[in-house]
Amino acid sequence: MSNAVVIKNYPKGLSVILDPNIPFDLLYTELGKKFRESSKFFGNAKLVISFEGRELMPEEERLLVDAIADNSDLTVLCTIGQGDDEKNQQYIKAGSRFLGEQDKMMSKFCKGPIRAAEVVESDTDLIVIGDVNPGAEVISSGNIIILGTLYGTARAGAKGNEASFVVALDLRPVKVCIGEKSMNIISKRSLFKSKANPKLVFIKDDELSVEEITAETVEQLQI
């Protein structure tokens, strides 16, 4: 299936041409294989990408971006629309908005559930769509957002950024860490007994604080 994914290289970006007729799960596998085989050629470049050849749902596009990150050292700065005759000018224009702004690079999306013994890591913000199960661990140099329940361990600001935060629709974790600070469910159990409401963990007054998400708590974040 050599033509399922075709990559065209531009000085500041890539066009990834996708077979419109094969199932998405097969396309996802083929794209990962293609970028894995080409990883030495692309190195650790930071590029803008356009997906062409088939219509993608937003979640499908995010999964493909994730597959590129997982199978190469590339950093996908952003994605742009397809079919532009002056494509490289679009790549340059889009890429210039992101280069040099490491903290604002595209977040990593991960489709859950994250199962026991699994560890998911990201150098950018990490967004998990689903639960993080007991025994699982999610680690991010930036923020962690869990669109589900956190039962396992979450470590935000893993490289020392204490302005990072953890958000989950429900918090029932073994441990939450931000930078060097951590909160263990055994010693802080009472904080997690309230009914399931979206919660925010962040550093407040030099200590980890768990609060429901409100306009007031969001205002305190350094974003």
C-alpha positions as CSV (number, residue, x, y, z in Angstrom):
1,M,0.0,0.0,0.0
2,S,2.8,2.4,-1.0
3,N,0.5,5.1,-2.3
4,A,-1.8,5.3,0.7
5,V,0.3,8.2,2.0
6,V,2.4,10.4,-0.2
7,I,4.6,13.2,1.3
8,K,5.6,16.2,-0.7
9,N,8.4,18.3,0.9
10,Y,8.4,22.1,0.9
11,P,11.1,24.3,2.5
12,K,8.8,25.2,5.4
13,G,6.2,22.5,5.3
14,L,4.8,19.2,4.1
15,S,1.9,18.2,2.0
16,V,0.6,14.8,3.1
17,I,-1.6,13.4,0.4
18,L,-4.0,10.7,1.7
19,D,-5.8,7.9,-0.1
20,P,-9.5,8.8,0.1
21,N,-10.7,5.2,-0.3
22,I,-9.1,3.2,2.4
23,P,-10.4,2.9,6.0
24,F,-9.1,5.5,8.4
25,D,-7.5,3.0,10.8
26,L,-5.5,1.5,7.9
27,L,-4.6,5.1,6.8
28,Y,-3.4,5.9,10.3
29,T,-1.2,2.8,10.3
30,E,0.3,3.6,6.9
31,L,1.0,7.2,7.8
32,G,2.8,6.2,11.0
33,K,4.9,3.7,8.9
34,K,5.7,6.3,6.3
35,F,7.0,8.9,8.8
36,R,8.9,6.3,10.7
37,E,10.7,5.2,7.5
38,S,11.4,8.9,6.7
39,S,12.4,10.1,10.2
40,K,16.1,10.4,9.5
41,F,15.4,12.4,6.3
42,F,13.2,15.0,8.2
43,G,15.3,15.1,11.4
44,N,13.9,17.3,14.1
45,A,12.5,20.0,11.9
46,K,9.6,22.2,12.9
47,L,7.1,22.3,10.0
48,V,3.6,23.3,9.0
49,I,1.6,20.4,7.4
50,S,-1.4,20.2,5.1
51,F,-3.4,17.0,4.8
52,E,-4.8,16.6,1.3
53,G,-6.8,14.0,-0.8
54,R,-9.7,13.3,1.7
55,E,-11.9,15.1,4.1
56,L,-10.9,14.7,7.7
57,M,-12.9,15.1,10.9
58,P,-11.1,17.3,13.5
59,E,-10.4,14.3,15.7
60,E,-9.0,12.3,12.7
61,E,-6.7,15.2,11.9
62,R,-5.5,15.3,15.5
63,L,-4.8,11.6,15.5
64,L,-2.7,11.9,12.3
65,V,-0.7,14.8,13.8
66,D,-0.1,12.6,16.9
67,A,1.0,9.7,14.6
68,I,3.6,12.0,13.0
69,A,4.9,13.0,16.4
70,D,5.0,9.4,17.7
71,N,6.9,8.1,14.6
72,S,9.4,10.9,13.9
73,D,11.3,13.8,15.6
74,L,9.2,16.4,13.7
75,T,7.4,19.1,15.5
76,V,4.1,20.0,13.8
77,L,3.6,23.7,14.4
78,C,0.1,23.8,12.9
79,T,-2.0,22.5,10.0
80,I,-3.3,24.5,7.1
81,G,-6.0,24.0,4.4
82,Q,-5.3,22.2,1.2
83,G,-5.2,23.3,-2.5
84,D,-3.4,26.6,-2.3
85,D,-1.3,27.4,-5.5
86,E,1.2,29.4,-3.4
87,K,1.5,26.7,-0.8
88,N,5.0,27.5,0.5
89,Q,4.1,31.1,1.1
90,Q,1.2,29.8,3.3
91,Y,3.6,27.5,5.1
92,I,6.0,30.3,5.8
93,K,3.3,32.6,7.0
94,A,1.7,30.0,9.2
95,G,5.0,28.8,10.6
96,S,6.3,32.2,11.5
97,R,3.5,32.6,14.0
98,F,4.8,29.6,15.9
99,L,8.6,29.5,15.6
100,G,10.3,30.7,18.7
101,E,7.2,30.2,20.8
102,Q,7.9,26.8,22.3
103,D,5.2,27.1,25.0
104,K,2.5,27.6,22.4
105,M,3.2,24.7,20.2
106,M,0.4,22.3,19.2
107,S,-0.9,20.3,22.1
108,K,-0.6,16.5,22.1
109,F,-3.9,14.7,22.0
110,C,-4.3,11.2,23.3
111,K,-7.4,9.1,23.0
112,G,-8.1,7.2,26.2
113,P,-8.6,5.2,28.2
114,I,-5.0,5.2,29.4
115,R,-4.7,1.8,30.9
116,A,-2.8,0.5,33.9
117,A,1.0,0.5,33.5
118,E,0.8,2.8,30.5
119,V,2.8,6.0,30.6
120,V,2.0,8.9,28.1
121,E,4.5,11.8,27.9
122,S,4.4,15.1,26.1
123,D,6.8,18.1,25.7
124,T,3.7,20.3,25.1
125,D,0.3,20.5,26.7
126,L,-1.3,17.0,26.9
127,I,-5.0,16.5,26.3
128,V,-6.5,13.1,27.1
129,I,-9.9,12.3,25.6
130,G,-11.1,9.6,28.1
131,D,-10.1,8.3,31.5
132,V,-6.6,7.8,33.0
133,N,-7.0,4.4,34.8
134,P,-5.4,3.4,38.1
135,G,-1.8,2.5,37.6
136,A,-1.5,4.7,34.5
137,E,0.6,7.9,34.4
138,V,0.4,11.0,32.2
139,I,3.3,13.4,32.1
140,S,3.6,16.8,30.4
141,S,6.1,19.6,30.4
142,G,3.1,21.9,30.2
143,N,-0.5,21.5,31.3
144,I,-2.6,18.3,31.4
145,I,-6.3,18.4,30.5
146,I,-8.3,15.1,31.0
147,L,-11.7,14.9,29.4
148,G,-12.6,12.0,31.7
149,T,-11.7,10.8,35.2
150,L,-8.2,10.9,36.5
151,Y,-7.7,7.7,38.6
152,G,-3.9,7.3,38.0
153,T,-1.0,9.8,38.3
154,A,-0.7,13.1,36.5
155,R,2.6,15.1,36.4
156,A,2.3,18.6,34.9
157,G,5.2,21.0,34.5
158,A,7.5,18.1,34.5
159,K,10.5,20.2,33.6
160,G,9.9,22.6,36.5
161,N,7.2,24.9,35.2
162,E,5.2,25.6,38.3
163,A,2.7,27.7,36.4
164,S,1.3,24.5,34.9
165,F,-2.0,23.0,35.9
166,V,-4.1,19.8,35.7
167,V,-7.8,19.8,34.8
168,A,-10.1,16.8,34.9
169,L,-13.8,16.2,34.7
170,D,-13.4,14.1,37.8
171,L,-10.4,13.8,40.1
172,R,-9.8,10.5,41.9
173,P,-6.0,10.2,41.5
174,V,-3.3,8.3,43.3
175,K,-1.0,11.4,42.9
176,V,-1.0,14.8,41.2
177,C,2.3,16.6,40.7
178,I,3.1,20.1,39.4
179,G,6.8,20.8,39.0
180,E,8.4,19.6,42.2
181,K,5.2,19.7,44.3
182,S,3.0,16.7,44.7
183,M,-0.3,15.7,46.4
184,N,-1.0,12.2,47.4
185,I,-4.6,11.0,47.6
186,I,-3.8,9.1,50.9
187,S,-2.8,12.3,52.8
188,K,-5.3,14.6,51.0
189,R,-8.3,12.2,50.7
190,S,-10.9,14.7,51.9
191,L,-10.2,17.0,48.9
192,F,-11.5,14.3,46.5
193,K,-14.7,13.3,48.2
194,S,-17.0,15.9,46.7
195,K,-19.4,15.1,43.8
196,A,-17.9,14.8,40.4
197,N,-17.4,18.4,39.0
198,P,-14.6,19.6,36.7
199,K,-11.6,20.3,39.0
200,L,-8.5,22.3,38.6
201,V,-5.2,21.5,40.4
202,F,-2.7,24.4,40.4
203,I,-0.1,26.0,42.7
204,K,-1.6,28.7,44.9
205,D,0.3,30.3,47.8
206,D,3.2,28.0,47.1
207,E,1.0,24.9,47.7
208,L,-1.0,22.6,45.5
209,S,-4.7,23.6,45.5
210,V,-7.7,21.6,44.2
211,E,-10.7,23.8,43.3
212,E,-13.8,23.5,41.1
213,I,-13.4,25.4,37.8
214,T,-15.0,28.8,38.0
215,A,-14.3,32.2,36.4
216,E,-12.4,33.1,39.6
217,T,-10.1,30.1,39.6
218,V,-9.4,30.3,35.9
219,E,-8.5,34.0,36.3
220,Q,-5.7,32.9,38.7
221,L,-3.9,30.8,36.0
222,Q,-0.9,32.1,34.1
223,I,-1.8,31.2,30.5
